[in-house]
């Protein structure tokens, strides 16, 4: 790969990160109709927040996409932060994989939502599930990330299972939900093994 191509790929990666962060920080008016959006209000939650609460909110395909977009965004944002700070090779690979796959899925979901419902989704009443990773030591940050991401992934599994029980959903959503069930279960197993290893080394 020549130098010019490497610089272009590096610039593209930086622009992608900025693009993702711009969506996570925007605040738009309530969903009211054509070209409007849904207001997302993030509130602090306890580490013990029950992941089932998100699945309980899924009563339609539209609910699923509206909740899954900020759910993915939270995973992307926390993964970016840990990727920067961790030196653990396994966590480096995991956070990069989550960032890469879920950033693309966020874009796909937003495009589908706009196409199917003629609206801009920004998260509705999504409640964050993961604890703050700032102002703690590196080891604490790694452990907290893995613990919370396991619960976070289990929430995604519940949401995916719920949407697959609904009638009349698009084939794209069926494929996406099944992919979540497969890929995130594998990541949960990886994280559970990592936790066991971390506990054994203490």
N, C-alpha and C positions, 0 to 999 in steps of 0.2 A: 504493500500500500504506500503510495507516494506521500510526501509531506503535505501537499495541498489537501489531499483527501482526508488525512488525519486531522488537519486543522478544521475542516468542514464538519467532520463527525463530532469533534470536541465542541464546536460551536452549537451544533444541533442538540447535543446532550444538555448543554447549559440552557438553551432556549426551552427545552422540554421541561426542565426543573422549574424555570421561571413561570412557564405556562401553567403547570400544575399548582404552584403556589398562588398564582393569581386567582384561580378558581376557589381555592380553599379560603381565601381572605375576602372574597366579595360578599356584599350584603345587598340583596335586591328586594324589591317590593313583593307583596303577597301575590299568589297565583290568582288571577282574575279573568284571564282570557287570552286572546291572541297576542303573542309576543311578550307576555308577562311572565313572572317567575314566582317561585315559592320561597318564602323567607326561612332561613335556617338560623336558629338561635342556639348556640352551644352553651350548655350549662355544665358546671362542674358535677362530677358524679363520683361516688365512692368506688374503690377497687372491687367491691363485691357486687357491683351492679349485675343483675340477672340478665344473661344474654337472651333469654327467651322473650324479653319485652319487645325486642325488635321484630321477632317472628310474629308476635301477637298483633303487630300493626299491619301485617301483610294480608290484605283481603282482596287484592286485585294485582294484576300485572303492573299497573301503574304504581301502586304502593311499593311493590318490590323494587322497581328501578329507582324510585324516588328515595328510598331508604338505603339501597345498596350503593348508590353513588357516593354519598358522604361516608358510608361505612368503609368503602375502598379508599377514599381520600385520607381518612384517618390512618389507615394502614400504610399508605404511601408516605405521608408526612413523617410518621414516627420511624419508618424504615430509613428514610433519608438521613434523619438525625443520628440513628445508631450506626449507619454505614460510615458516617464521617468520624465517629468517635471510637468505634471498636477496632481492635487488632485481631480479634478472633476470626480465623479464616472461614469457619463454618457459618458464623453469623454474617460475615461479609457476603458470602454467597447467597444466604437466605434473604437478606435485606435487599440485595440487588435484584434477586428473582422476583420478590414481592413488588418492588418499585417498577420493574420493567413490565411485568404482566398486568398488574392492576392499573397502572397508568393508561395502558392501551385499552383496558376494559372500561375504564371511566369514560374515555372518549367515545367508545362504541355505544355505551349506555346513553350518554348525553345525546348522541346523534339519533338513536332509536327513539328516545323520549320526545325529542323535538319533532321527529317525523311522524310518530304515531299520535301524539297528543297536542302538537302545535304549541308547546309551552317550553319554558326554560327551567329545568329542575335545579334547585340549589339546596335541597336537603330537608325541607319540611321541618318537622320537629325532632330531627335526629339528635340523640343524646350520646356524647362521646363515651366510649367504653374503656379507654386506656388512660393510665395515670401519667402525670407529667414526668418527662425524662430529663428535665433540666435540673441543675443545682444538686445533683447526686453524683457519687463516685462512679468511675467507669464500670467496676464490677457490679455495683448495685443497678446501674443503668442497663447492663446486659441482662441481668436476671429479671428485672422488672419488665423489660421489653418482652422477653420470652414468655413469662408468666401471663402477661396481659394479652399477648398476641394469640396464645392458645385459646383463651376465652373468647377473644375477638373472632378467631376463625370458627369456633364452635357456633357463634352467633350467625355467621355467614352460612354454615351448614343448615342451621334451623330455618333460615330465610329461604334458602334454595329448596329445601324439602317442602316448605309450605307452598311456594309458588307452583311447584310441580303437581300439587293436588288440585289446582284451579283449572277450570274449563276455559277453552278458547284463547289460551296464550299463544303468542307467536312462536314459530319454530326456532327462531334465533334465541329466544328466552329459554326454551327447553334445552337447547345445546349448551347455553351459557350456564344454566343452573346445574346441569350434570357435570360440567367441567369444574365448577366450584366444589361439588361434592367429592370429586376425585382428587383434584390438585391440592385443595386445602386440607383434606384428611391426611395426605402424605406429608404436608408441611407440619401438621400437628404432631404426627409421629416423630418427625425429625426433631422438633422442639422439645418434646417430652424426653427423648434420648439425651439431648443436650443438657436439659435440666438435671437429669440423673447423673450425668458425667460431672457437671459443675458441683453438685452436692457431694459426690464422692471424693472430689479433689480438695474439698474444704477441710 
